[in-house]
C-alpha cells in the first residue's frame, strides 16, 4: 500500500530576510510543488529516490535505520547527510513513526525544475512532517532552520501574510488578486541561491532593524492593498531600496537590468532564483535577448 503526500512550492513577495526578525511578509503558494510517496518493504532500511520535474533522478540512496537512530554528528555536509538529519529530527519528535522491524521505499517527485528554488527543501520537510504526523514548523526549526514562511505556503492554497511573534509562526490567509496581474511576470535568473548562506550573510550584516522591520511590514500591507500597477510598482521599488541598504548590495535591476523599462524585485534570497517583473509591455523578448529564457506569467505560476 502506498501513501502519498503533497506540498506547494513558494515565492516570497515581500519581507525577505527581515521576516526572520518578525517583519510581516507576503508569500504566495505556487501551482508547482513536490510529492512524497511511501510504501513498506521488508529490508529494515529506507530506499530513497528523488525525481526532478523532467523525470531524471537527482538523488538515489539507501539509508540504513542505524544512520537515523545514531546521534553521531556528520563532519561533512551532503544531500544524504542533510536528509538523515531531517529524518533523525522527525523521529525524535515522534519516536513511533518508523517501524524499525520493517522498511520503506520512498519516492519524491518535483513538479518544478529543482534549480528554480521554489521550495525543494520546504516541500520535503512538510511532506516528511505529514508522514511522521508531526508539526512541520518544529521540524524545520530543529533541523534545517529558517523563518517558516515556505512551510506556510506548503500547507496553504491561498496567499498568506506570515510573521514570527515571540518565535511563534503566525499565518494569516489573505486575498491577493491584483487587477493588473496580466502585467506581472516571474523571471528565473539562471542560478539557484542557497537560502542557508544568504541568511548567514544577512545575520552578519544586520544591526538594530526595528525601524526597517516596521516599514517592511507596512509595505507588505500596502502591496496587498495596491489599487493599481503604478502604486504596486512604486512600493516594490521602495522595498528594494531598503533591502539594498541593509544588505549593502546593489539591487538586481541596478546590477543586471539597468536599461529595463519597468520594475524588477528580488524574491527571497538576493542573487538567484526568481525576480518579480512589473511591465506594461510583454518583457519576454528583453529578457530572452539577455539570456534569461524562463519567463512565466503570474497566472501560470501562482496558485
ABEGO torsion letter per residue (X at the ends): XBBBBBBBBBBBABGBGAAAAGBBBBBBBBABBBBBBBBBBAAGBBBBBBBBAAGBBABBBBBBAAAAABABBBABBBAAAAAAAAAAAAAAABAAABBAABBBBBBBBBABBAAAGAGAAAAAAAAAAAAAGBBAAAAAAAAAEEAGAAAAAAABABBBBBBBBGGBBBBBBBBBBBAAAAABBBBBAGBBBBAAAAAAAAAAABBBAAAAAAAAAAAAAAAAABABAAAAAAAAAAAAAAAAAAAGBBBAAAAABAABBEBBBBBEBBGBEBBBBBBABBAAAAAAAAGBABBBBAAAABX
